[in-house]
Amino acid sequence: MRALVRTNDAQQDGIRTLLRNELVRLHRDLVEAQGWCTLEDKEYAERTYIAYHELGGNGTGTVLYEDIMALPIKDNG
């Protein structure tokens, strides 16, 4: 049973890390490089952040998410 719990914890940690890395990438591409985003970008960032947060992520990921959500929305076309 302990091995199963450790495996589950490791999987959650790994997924949380991947989700945080995605928030870092979005922040770099949208906030730092572009300065704006599309509605679809914000929807994707929100889904990513919700999953990250529900797995116990907070702190830096929250700041990244808030920066993304503060961007002005522009049409991609």
C-alpha positions in Angstrom: 0.0 0.0 0.0 2.8 2.4 0.8 4.4 1.8 -2.6 1.1 2.7 -4.2 0.9 5.9 -2.3 4.5 6.8 -3.1 3.8 6.1 -6.8 0.7 8.2 -6.8 2.5 11.0 -5.0 5.4 10.8 -7.6 2.9 10.9 -10.4 1.1 14.0 -9.0 4.4 15.7 -8.4 5.5 15.0 -12.0 2.2 16.2 -13.5 2.3 19.4 -11.3 5.9 20.0 -12.5 4.9 19.6 -16.1 1.9 22.0 -15.6 4.1 24.6 -13.9 6.6 24.3 -16.8 3.7 25.0 -19.2 2.8 28.1 -17.3 6.4 29.2 -17.4 6.4 28.7 -21.2 3.2 30.5 -21.7 4.4 33.4 -19.5 7.7 33.6 -21.5 5.9 33.5 -24.9 2.9 35.7 -24.1 3.9 38.1 -21.3 7.7 38.6 -21.9 7.9 38.3 -25.7 4.5 39.2 -27.1 2.7 41.5 -24.6 -0.8 40.3 -25.5 -2.7 37.1 -26.0 -5.8 35.6 -27.6 -8.9 34.5 -25.8 -7.8 30.9 -26.6 -4.5 31.5 -24.9 -6.2 32.7 -21.8 -8.6 29.7 -21.8 -5.6 27.3 -22.1 -3.7 29.1 -19.4 -6.8 28.9 -17.1 -7.3 25.2 -17.7 -3.6 24.6 -17.1 -3.6 26.7 -13.9 -6.7 25.0 -12.5 -5.2 21.6 -12.9 -1.9 22.8 -11.5 -3.6 24.4 -8.5 -5.8 21.3 -7.8 -2.6 19.2 -7.6 -1.3 21.5 -4.9 0.6 24.0 -7.0 0.7 27.6 -5.9 3.3 30.4 -5.4 5.2 31.0 -8.6 2.6 29.4 -10.8 -0.1 31.7 -9.4 2.0 34.8 -10.2 2.7 33.5 -13.7 -1.1 32.8 -14.3 -2.1 36.2 -12.9 0.4 37.9 -15.3 -1.1 36.0 -18.2 -4.6 36.8 -17.3 -3.8 40.5 -17.0 -2.7 40.7 -20.7 -4.8 42.5 -23.2 -6.7 40.2 -25.6 -6.1 40.6 -29.3 -7.6 38.7 -32.2 -5.1 36.4 -33.8 -6.3 37.2 -37.3 
